């Protein structure tokens, strides 16, 4: 693609509504993700599946309590 073609396309996007721009951006990001990630890393799993698959991995007590402690330590050190 030549720079003039890219420039023309970018000018065209200025005529899109905000919602259309978001839709275009989403489409482009999904395409880039598919092109850049190796097939082995490409997943179709949802966040719910991720939660289900990782449930029970943390065995050191209350996870939220641990996060709050760590963040409190960061605040003290800064």
Backbone torsions as a table, in degrees:
resi	resn	phi	psi	omega
1	UNK	NA	133.4	179.6
2	UNK	-81.3	161.5	179.8
3	UNK	-63.9	-31.2	178.6
4	UNK	-68.3	-35.3	176.7
5	UNK	-66.4	-44.5	178.3
6	UNK	-62.9	-43.3	178.8
7	UNK	-60.6	-43.1	179.1
8	UNK	-62.1	-42.7	179.8
9	UNK	-65.2	-41.2	179.3
10	UNK	-64.1	-39.1	176.6
11	UNK	-64.3	-36.4	179.1
12	UNK	-63.5	-36.5	-177.5
13	UNK	-65.4	-23.9	179.4
14	UNK	-66.5	-18.4	179.5
15	UNK	-87.1	-9.9	-179.0
16	UNK	-77.7	151.0	172.9
17	UNK	-70.3	167.2	177.8
18	UNK	-58.0	-44.7	-179.6
19	UNK	-62.6	-39.7	178.4
20	UNK	-67.5	-36.3	177.1
21	UNK	-64.9	-41.3	177.7
22	UNK	-63.5	-41.1	178.9
23	UNK	-62.8	-43.0	177.9
24	UNK	-63.9	-44.9	179.4
25	UNK	-61.0	-43.6	178.0
26	UNK	-60.2	-45.7	179.4
27	UNK	-60.2	-46.7	-179.1
28	UNK	-64.4	-40.9	-179.9
29	UNK	-65.6	-40.2	177.8
30	UNK	-64.1	-41.0	178.8
31	UNK	-64.3	-45.0	178.8
32	UNK	-61.4	-41.2	-180.0
33	UNK	-61.0	-45.6	179.3
34	UNK	-63.0	-38.1	-177.3
35	UNK	-75.2	-30.6	-173.1
36	UNK	-94.0	-29.6	-178.2
37	UNK	-84.4	137.5	174.1
38	UNK	-65.1	150.0	-177.6
39	UNK	-53.8	-31.6	-178.9
40	UNK	-66.5	-24.0	-179.5
41	UNK	-93.5	-12.9	-178.9
42	UNK	-71.6	122.6	178.8
43	UNK	-128.2	150.7	177.1
44	UNK	-110.1	9.1	-175.4
45	UNK	-75.3	147.3	180.0
46	UNK	-88.0	171.0	177.8
47	UNK	-60.6	-37.9	178.1
48	UNK	-60.5	-40.8	177.7
49	UNK	-64.9	-40.1	177.8
50	UNK	-59.7	-46.7	178.0
51	UNK	-60.3	-44.1	-179.8
52	UNK	-62.0	-41.8	-176.9
53	UNK	-72.7	-23.0	-178.1
54	UNK	-106.1	0.2	-180.0
55	UNK	-58.3	131.0	176.5
56	UNK	86.7	-0.4	179.7
57	UNK	-69.6	-38.0	-180.0
58	UNK	-78.3	116.4	-175.8
59	UNK	-113.8	9.8	-173.2
60	UNK	-102.4	38.4	177.0
61	UNK	95.3	-156.7	-176.9
62	UNK	-72.0	115.6	-176.6
63	UNK	-63.7	-40.2	-180.0
64	UNK	-66.0	-42.1	178.2
65	UNK	-60.2	-41.5	178.2
66	UNK	-62.1	-46.2	178.9
67	UNK	-59.1	-43.7	-179.5
68	UNK	-63.8	-39.4	177.5
69	UNK	-62.7	-47.0	-179.3
70	UNK	-61.7	-44.4	-179.7
71	UNK	-65.9	-34.3	176.4
72	UNK	-65.1	-38.3	177.0
73	UNK	-64.9	-37.8	178.3
74	UNK	-63.1	-42.4	-179.5
75	UNK	-62.4	-37.3	179.6
76	UNK	-68.6	-33.8	-175.0
77	UNK	-85.0	-10.2	-178.0
78	UNK	-96.4	NA	NA
